[in-house]
Amino acid sequence: MRVGIGYDVHKLVEDRDLIIGGVKIDHDRGLLGHSDADVLTHALIDAIFGALGEGDLGRHFPDTDPQFKGADSLRLLAYAKDLMDSKGYRLGNADCTIIAQAPKMAPHLSSMIENFARVLDTDRANINIKATTEEGLGFTGAKEGISSQAIVLLVEK
């Protein structure tokens, strides 16, 4: 059994889609990044890499590599799943948190869970995603960006 933790943050900017957990969310701004900047999926991937002792997102998908420009982060999660499989592990469970003042995440959480369960080939019950605000404090509270945290438990197959 192995445990990993992940964290990611991206700045909110105009003229970008807001994609979180593989879900396109209607909002006046989106997250800036080399890929689709899916802050939640990136945190989950980093947690998986951490549990496997495989470094971080930047090691596997450098932002200097043009092949990852605009990349769908669910595709990157599939890579993490393949790596997990090759090392003889499967997801026990994942607990994820989105930190955003706006927009409201609650209407989208079920779709995010479905996306992660599908890509990671696990039951929806093994994925928990919740959202919180920072009560107007810090960069997320000021609506300058969104951050996410994830922790995973990997178990041997």
C-alpha positions in Angstrom: 0.0 0.0 0.0 1.3 3.5 -0.9 0.0 7.0 -0.3 0.6 10.1 -2.3 -0.4 13.8 -2.1 -0.8 16.3 -4.9 -1.3 20.0 -5.2 -1.7 22.3 -8.2 -2.6 25.9 -8.8 -3.4 27.9 -12.0 -4.1 31.5 -12.6 -7.5 32.6 -13.9 -7.3 34.5 -17.2 -9.7 35.7 -20.0 -10.0 33.8 -23.3 -9.4 30.3 -21.8 -11.9 27.5 -21.2 -12.4 26.5 -17.5 -11.8 22.8 -17.4 -11.8 21.1 -14.0 -11.9 17.3 -13.5 -12.4 17.0 -17.2 -15.6 19.0 -17.2 -15.9 22.3 -19.1 -17.5 24.8 -16.8 -19.2 27.9 -18.0 -17.3 30.9 -16.5 -16.0 34.2 -17.7 -12.4 33.1 -17.3 -10.4 29.9 -17.5 -7.1 28.6 -16.1 -3.8 29.5 -17.7 -1.4 26.6 -18.4 0.5 24.8 -21.1 -2.0 22.0 -21.2 -5.8 22.5 -20.6 -4.7 23.6 -17.1 -7.1 21.2 -15.4 -6.0 22.0 -11.8 -7.9 19.1 -10.2 -6.7 16.4 -12.6 -3.2 17.7 -12.2 -3.3 17.4 -8.4 -4.7 13.8 -8.8 -1.9 12.9 -11.2 0.7 14.3 -8.9 -0.7 12.3 -6.0 -0.5 9.1 -8.1 3.1 9.9 -9.2 4.0 10.7 -5.6 2.6 7.4 -4.3 4.6 5.5 -7.0 7.8 7.5 -6.3 7.7 8.8 -9.9 8.4 12.5 -9.4 5.8 15.0 -10.5 3.7 16.3 -13.4 6.5 18.4 -14.8 8.9 15.5 -15.0 6.5 13.4 -17.1 4.9 16.3 -19.1 7.3 19.2 -19.3 5.7 22.6 -20.2 8.6 23.0 -22.7 7.4 20.0 -24.8 5.1 21.1 -27.6 3.3 17.8 -27.7 1.6 18.7 -24.4 0.4 22.1 -25.6 -3.3 22.2 -24.9 -3.3 18.5 -23.8 -6.4 17.0 -22.4 -5.5 16.3 -18.8 -7.7 13.2 -18.7 -5.3 11.7 -21.3 -2.4 12.5 -18.9 -4.4 10.8 -16.1 -4.6 7.7 -18.4 -0.8 7.8 -18.6 -0.6 7.8 -14.8 -3.1 4.9 -14.7 -0.9 2.9 -17.1 2.1 3.6 -15.0 0.2 2.5 -11.9 -0.8 -0.7 -13.7 2.8 -1.4 -14.8 4.0 -1.1 -11.2 1.4 -3.5 -9.9 -0.9 -1.1 -8.2 -4.6 0.0 -8.4 -6.4 2.9 -6.9 -7.7 2.2 -3.4 -9.3 5.6 -3.1 -8.7 9.3 -3.9 -9.9 12.3 -1.9 -9.7 15.6 -3.8 -10.5 19.2 -2.9 -11.0 22.1 -5.3 -10.4 25.6 -3.7 -12.2 28.3 -5.7 -14.3 31.3 -4.8 -16.2 31.0 -8.1 -17.8 29.4 -9.9 -19.8 27.0 -7.8 -18.4 23.5 -8.3 -21.3 21.5 -6.7 -23.3 21.1 -9.9 -20.2 19.5 -11.6 -18.8 17.2 -9.0 -20.7 14.1 -10.1 -19.4 14.5 -13.7 -15.8 14.9 -12.4 -16.2 11.8 -10.3 -17.5 9.9 -13.3 -14.5 11.0 -15.4 -12.0 10.0 -12.8 -13.7 6.6 -12.1 -13.8 5.9 -15.9 -10.2 6.8 -16.6 -8.9 5.0 -13.5 -11.1 2.0 -14.0 -12.5 2.1 -10.5 -15.8 2.4 -8.8 -17.2 5.9 -8.3 -17.3 5.1 -4.5 -13.4 5.2 -4.6 -13.4 8.8 -5.7 -14.3 11.7 -3.5 -14.3 15.3 -4.8 -15.3 18.3 -2.7 -15.0 22.0 -3.1 -14.5 24.9 -0.8 -13.9 28.6 -0.9 -11.4 30.6 1.1 -14.0 33.1 2.3 -12.5 35.8 0.1 -9.0 35.4 1.5 -5.8 34.8 -0.6 -5.5 34.5 -4.3 -8.3 32.0 -4.6 -10.6 34.2 -2.5 -9.7 37.2 -4.7 -10.7 35.1 -7.7 -7.2 35.3 -9.2 -6.8 31.5 -9.4 -8.0 28.1 -8.4 -6.0 25.4 -6.6 -6.6 21.8 -5.9 -5.3 19.1 -3.5 -5.5 15.3 -3.8 -4.5 12.4 -1.8 -4.5 8.8 -3.0 -4.1 5.4 -1.5 -2.7 2.8 -4.0 -3.0 -0.9 -3.2 -1.3 -3.9 -4.8 -3.3 -5.7 -7.4 
